[in-house]
Amino acid sequence: MSEITKHALEDSLKVLLLRKPFNKITIGDLTKECGINRMTFYYHFTDMHHLLSWIILDEIH
C-alpha cells in the first residue's frame, strides 16, 4: 500500500504541475488532488521537496 500511495502522490503532483509551478503547489493542493488526508502525506514524506526527491530517484532507478 505504501508504494501505491507514493505513486498516487507522484501522479497527483504531475497533474498539478500542468496547472501551476512547483513553488505554488501546497501540500493541501496535493492531498486534495490525490484524495488523501495530510497525515497520510506526512507519513510518507516530510515536505514537498522530499516528495520531489523521491520522484527523481524513483525515475532514475
Order of alpha helices (4+ residues) and beta strands (2+ residues): alpha-alpha-alpha-alpha
